Amino acid sequence: MGLILHHPGELVKVSGLYKVIHCAEYETAFEGTCGRACEASQRFVVGERFPTCIDCDELVGYLLIQSAPHILDDPDFASGFVWP
């Protein structure tokens, strides 16, 4: 299965850690050849929307690095758990 680049405004379908790729030409950054690319990672949860970047606006992409269910999706924490 190939890598899927997600875009700002898309609904997050898989909770987990995503690589955030910022670049004025993020298509080039996705190919790994852009010197301006600034990579970081961020956690997103199912149902959220991928955000725009303050600097890059729509020119940002998201790649799933590691899926990780949200803790409230775990049956042990989902029902009856009260935060202190």
Buried (B, 14 or more C-beta within 10 A) or exposed (E): EEEEBBEBEEEBEBBBBBBBBBBEEBEBBBEEEBEEBBEEEEEBBEEEEBEBBEEBEEBBBBBBEEEBEBEEEEEEEEEEEEEE
